[in-house]
Each structure stands twice: as structure tokens, then as C-alpha cells.
Amino acid sequence: MMIGRTDSVAGRPFDGLTRRAFLAQSAGGLGALALAHLSGRTEATERGSGGVSLPRSRAKAVISLFQHGGPSQMDLFDCKPALSKWDGKPYPGGDLEIHFDKQAGNVLGAPYAFHPHGQCGMELSELLPHTASIADEITLVRSMTTDSVDHESALRLIHTGRFLAGAPTLGAWMLYGLGSANRNLPAYVVLGDPGGLPVDGERNWSSGFLPAVYQGTPFRGGPSPVFHLKTPEGMSAAARSNQLAWIDRLNRRHAVRHPENTELSARIANFEIAARMQASVPEALDLTREPESIRRLYGLDRPETEEYGRRCLVARRLIERGVRFVQLFLAGQPWDTHDKNSERLRGLCARTDQPSAALVKDLKQRGLLESTVVLWTGEFGRLPVSQGKDGRDHNRHAFSLWVAGGGFRAGQVHGATDEFGYKSVQDVVSVHDFHATLLHTLGMDHQTVAVPHEGRQASLTDHEVTGARVVPALLA
């Protein structure tokens, strides 16, 4: 294959050179080049990968608090009195797109009360007292829509903008465009649930068709937060150094023979950063350095919030140290409330509400909220009718999310759904629109941050197909 294409980001053609020849001549420096890009030794904070000029922006980092399963918008964020009025009666609003149609029932009322909060008067469920305390800091989007009612494809849409697997995630695109600000830590960190992987597993943080060096790096709890980072017991420093040098030589030799395997260049870069991470990762994750007041703020003193609060606090510490994108996941898909909707929502909110709000408060008091976007969202919403006795089915036509910091307009409710919360009807925001807007706050143009793939220019929003647009009303 000839490297004679025009790079869509830089806009400059490569000289006619085979990929194999290019790698043969430069494989010894690929790891250093990749690492230099990701560690901020390039001008990545002002110029994207490939040289794309980026406007100076307010946001420099993102923390995504992802809620697998589809939180119920009408029970948490979108008060609908009609649900109580029609509770237990046949749905009067016309046809519904129902996933499990044989289990569909009558209208299901919202079991919890809503109250206005903050100077903005944002109405939120009584299950979210801590989110209510940051109402004046967040933008609540009540008119989100997506294109799929199935978990896996909806997850890919919210993470990658694509229905099918194989595309880069938001974090990978962000890293591709901006690089990193800390050469001692990964620029894209995943803080997983100790209980296990989320639905769709590692695809949630994949680099897709971008080089593997842009994928997320999972951190875990315990004494070894990064897999294979700690030197094995009984091995001397000299022996470890010799081992890594030997592996590095093998990897570089293999890279020349298999230039199509981007995992190799990522591995070379990982080995080069590993030594620095051995010191920097434990320090970043050491919460004993935090004052008791901060530990209480995140709920580390309460069993129901301790685990999630710990990860939210780690996210703040990573952002302080220059990590660009941090994402928290939950095991499985706990917000998928097909039964016991009321009971399960109470438990999930008790676990996540305080730590999520604490993160926003903590970032603000440290002067970091202006430069950090905090995003709380799932992949879709729920239906206004019951599934079985007391559950709610999937809904792609309406869901809610909230976002804080980084140039988003604080204390605002954007958009509206119909009287039953089934369909977004006012100031509708698609997943692709939201992606375009989020990239905009980071100084990235969703139409130009793209790479050639399968004969066309591929980007996060795929704007020529989706019609994605920046939503100015969401911005300060």
C-alpha cells in the first residue's frame, strides 16, 4: 500500500513511500514519537494530531460518569404530572415503540416527588438531593435522542457515534486531537467497577480504526492498579531493565515485519511510559493525602457511596495531573430497570448521587471546573408505560443527561419532551449534536478532526451522514 494519500487533518500529502519502507526506516523511533505526542512534548495542546490548528478553548479535560443501562428520565430529571394522572390506565398518546411488546402495560406513574432547586428552579427528583445542590452549575438536557433501542448499539452510538462496532470512542478522538499534558500518566484513563466489566466490555474505550495508542488505559483498585506494571517479586531492577530492553528489541523488529499491527507501536510506547508510571500512578491514586473533609464530601465515610466516591475522587486527582479523559463505568447495566424500577432507582441514586455532585463541587472550589467537562449520561431512556408489574422498557426517543463546566451554560434546562416524557419535541439534541458541541468546547471542529477510513473521511460525528451540528444554546 502506498502512503500517498492526503491526511484529512493536516491537509498535506505524504511523499510516495510504502508503509513497509516507512516503518522499516523509522520503526526504532515510532514508540518515542507516539509517546512524545501523548506526553505533550509536541504542540498538541495548541495543534491537533497531524497539525490541525485548534482555537484556544475553555475545556481541556473531560470526566465521563457513564450510567450503563438507560436511567429513567421521567423518574429522575423530567417531571411529568400526566404520569400520575394516568397511572394504571391505558396510554392515551398513540403508538409506542416497545422493545418487549408482550410485557407492555399501562401508564406507570413516577414514584418519587419532584421539587425546584437552585436559583434556576431546576426540577429534580427527591432521589437526587446532592445533584439538586449543584443545579446552578449544570446544564440539564431533557431532549436527547439516539438511533437505537438496543443496549450494545446504543452504547456504541453514545461512545463512538457509530451504530456498529469498530469506531474510535470519544476519548480516543479527543486524545488524537489534543494529546496529553502529562508524560508520566496515560492521557485516557478508564476507572472500572470492581464488580466487573460493563456491557460491551472493552469496546467502551476502544481506539477503533485509530492507532491503538489512543485507546483507554484501565485502572483498577488495589495495590496493582495497572496490569503488568509492578515488577514481579524477587526480580532485581537490573534484571527487569534487561528484560524490558529485550522485549523492546523484539517488538521493534516485529513492527517492521507487521506494519499493519498498530498494537505494536502502542506497546512500544507503553513500555517507554511504564517506568515513569511506576512512580506517578501510585501517587495519583493515594487518597490518604486527601483531607478528611474531602473524603466526607465524596461519601468515603459511608458504605453505600464509598466505592463510587473513591473513583470520583481519583478522577479529580488524575485531571489535576494532566490526564485528558477519565471515564467511570458500572458493572453490567444496573440502570436497566425492566423490573423493580422504583426500588432499583433508589439504590442506584444512593450510590452515585453524592459522589457525582461532590466531583463538580470539588472541581469548582479548586478552579478546575472551567477547564473540565463533567458528563453524566446513559445510552438511552425509558418508556412511560410499565413493563410487567413495575418496570420500564427502553426508549430511544427521549432521555436526559447533565453536563457541567468547560464552557457549558450553567443553571440551564434545555429542551422538552411530550407530556408523558416519551418523545423529545422541543430543541431536540441528537447524540451526534451533543458530540459536536462537546468537541467544540474542547476547541475541536467535529467536521475537520477526521481520518481516511474505508474510502471516506471518518470522524466522531460522521456529519455528512448525520447532519450533526454544534448547539449554541448549550454554551455559555
C-alpha positions, 0 to 999 in steps of 0.5 A: 500500500502506498502512503500517498494519500492526503491526511484529512487533518493536516491537509498535506500529502505524504511523499510516495513511500510504502508503509513497509519502507516507512516503518522499516526506516523509522520503526526504532523511533515510532514508540518515542514519537507516539509517546512524545505526542501523548506526553505533550512534548509536541504542540498538541495542546495548541495543534491537533494530531497531524497539525490541525490548528485548534482555537484556544478553548475553555475545556481541556479535560473531560470526566465521563460518569457513564450510567450503563443501562438507560436511567429513567428520565421521567423518574429522575430529571423530567417531571411529568404530572400526566404520569400520575394522572394516568397511572394504571390506565391505558396510554392515551398518546398513540403508538409506542415503540416497545422493545418487549411488546408482550410485557407492555402495560399501562401508564406507570406513574413516577414514584418519587416527588419532584421539587425546584432547586437552585436559583434556576428552579431546576426540577429534580427528583427527591432521589437526587438531593446532592445533584439538586445542590449543584443545579446552578452549575449544570446544564440539564438536557431533557431532549436527547435522542439516539438511533437505537433501542438496543443496549450494545448499539446504543452504547456504541452510538453514545461512545463512538457515534457509530451504530456498529462496532469498530469506531474510535470512542470519544476519548480516543478522538479527543486524545488524537486531537489534543494529546496529553499534558502529562508524560508520566500518566496515560492521557485516557484513563478508564476507572472500572467497577470492581464488580466487573466489566460493563456491557460491551466490555472493552469496546467502551474505550476502544481506539477503533480504526485509530492507532491503538495508542489512543485507546483507554488505559484501565485502572483498577483498585488495589495495590496493582492498579495497572496490569503488568506494571509492578515488577514481579517479586524477587526480580532485581531492577537490573534484571527487569531493565534487561528484560524490558530492553529485550522485549523492546528489541523484539517488538521493534523488529516485529513492527517492521515485519507487521506494519499493519499491527498498530498494537505494536507501536502502542506497546512500544510506547507503553513500555517507554511510559511504564517506568515513569508510571511506576512512580506517578500512578501510585501517587495519583491514586493515594487518597490518604493525602486527601483531607478528611473533609474531602473524603466526607464530601465524596461519601468515603465515610459511608458504605453505600457511596464509598466505592463510587466516591473513591473513583470520583475522587481519583478522577479529580486527582488524575485531571489535576495531573494532566490526564485528558479523559477519565471515564467511570463505568458500572458493572453490567447495566444496573440502570436497566430497570425492566423490573423493580424500577422504583426500588432499583432507582433508589439504590442506584441514586444512593450510590452515585448521587453524592459522589457525582455532585461532590466531583463538580463541587470539588472541581469548582472550589479548586478552579478546575471546573472551567477547564473540565467537562463533567458528563453524566449520561446513559445510552438511552431512556425509558418508556412511560408505560410499565413493563410487567408489574413495575418496570420500564422498557427502553426508549430511544426517543427521549432521555436526559443527561447533565453536563457541567463546566468547560464552557457549558451554560450553567443553571440551564434546562434545555429542551422538552419532551411530550407530556408523558416524557416519551418523545423529545419535541422541543430543541431536540439534541441528537447524540451526534449534536451533543458530540459536536458541541462537546468537541467544540468546547474542547476547541475541536471542529467535529467536521475537520478532526477526521481520518481516511477510513474505508474510502471516506473521511471518518470522524466522531460525528460522521456529519455528512451522514448525520447532519450533526451540528454544534448547539449554541444554546448549550454554551455559555 
